[in-house]
Amino acid sequence: MFEIAGFLHSRELREGTEGTESKIPRLDIRPIWAAPCTVAIAVSLFGAMLALLIAPFSNPIIGSSIFGVLAVTCFHVAAESVRNYNRCIDKLQFELKSFDMQKAQCYCCSVNHVSSSGSDPLVCDREIIGQCISNWFDSMLNFNECVRSTVFANLIEQLLHRPFPVPLLMNVAFLLAAWLSVFSVARFLSSREKREN
Ligand SMILES: [Zn+2]
């Protein structure tokens, strides 16, 4: 939170000093969940293309059954995954709207600033970060307000509406479709050549 808020705050300050129109700075945030999901979508596309090539289309019932089972399984897993993700976003929205730095938990405070060996005192992270926040945002209240408004708007807009790298997925889909087309044409030409011979 501190890093995101600090970055957005620095952009706001720069825009303010340059006298340009005030606007929310653009920030690219991707959820960790999107990485395996993107790979899964790409692999699923590849699997679908492969199934399209090797499925027994001479028998439409078997071919349709294979694709039906595959599609239902994949859609169910994808839908469940998206539902879980949206539940997490709901929770995040609630936490950001009521964000309060004073309520943040700190390991050093939870162990009374004593190291695991029991001999050395631990430096308090809360104090250090609190000092940095005061220097950057003038007060803790300003920081809390920045998280609840600017960070909230950026984070939720990104995580809710743009969680996937759509251009990358479009490129993967295009490459697979091109590969399937070339393979199909080659197979068609090969079979026609055999018939002619
Ligand atoms: Zn502490």
Residues whose N, C-alpha, C, O or C-beta is under 5 A from the ligand:
A	BS01	ZN	C106 C108 C109 C124 D125 R126
